[in-house]
Amino acid sequence: MSDSVVAPSPSNVIALGVVWPLLCAVVVALRFYTRRVQGARLLLDDWLTIPALVRVVRPAAYKGPGLMTLLALDLDIWVGWYPDLR
């Protein structure tokens, strides 16, 4: 493994896990809002953004509590991915 590999900090992982699903939800909501303002019909590509959004939000909802538990217990959560850090 390269010496330049640095494990992400837990705060960065949490921030990304919160910001990314929220950003995706805003984009999907804006898509539906734009279609309504334009008076355009909602087509299949519009409706397929909903399952895609669920696919983004669901893992964040599952992993969030587990990650928070690891941080609360002060466990070294990065050793599994970056064993050379010890």
BELRABEL-V864446 format. One record per backbone hydrogen bond with DSSP energy under -0.5 kcal/mol. NH is the residue of the N-H (numbers start at 1). CO is the residue of the C=O. E is the energy in kcal/mol with one decimal. If there is no record, write none. Layout:
<<NH:CO:E> <NH:CO:E>>
//
This chain:
<<5:2:-1.1> <13:9:-1.9> <14:10:-2.4> <15:11:-2.4> <16:12:-2.4> <17:13:-2.2> <18:14:-1.4> <19:15:-3.2> <20:16:-2.0> <22:18:-1.4> <23:19:-2.8> <24:20:-2.4> <25:21:-2.3> <26:22:-2.2> <27:23:-2.2> <28:24:-2.3> <29:25:-2.5> <30:26:-2.6> <31:27:-1.8> <32:28:-2.0> <33:29:-2.5> <34:30:-2.7> <35:31:-2.1> <36:32:-2.0> <37:33:-2.7> <38:34:-2.4> <39:35:-0.9> <40:35:-1.8> <43:41:-0.6> <46:43:-0.8> <47:43:-1.9> <48:44:-2.1> <49:46:-1.2> <50:47:-1.2> <51:47:-0.7> <52:48:-1.3> <53:49:-2.2> <54:50:-2.4> <55:51:-2.1> <56:52:-1.1> <57:53:-2.7> <58:54:-2.7> <59:55:-0.5> <60:56:-0.8> <61:57:-2.2> <62:58:-2.0> <63:59:-2.9> <64:60:-1.9> <65:61:-0.7> <66:62:-0.7> <67:63:-2.8> <68:64:-2.5> <69:65:-2.0> <70:66:-2.0> <71:67:-2.3> <72:68:-2.4> <73:69:-2.2> <74:71:-0.7> <75:70:-2.2> <77:75:-1.5> <79:76:-0.7> <82:78:-2.8> <85:82:-1.8> <86:83:-0.9>>
//
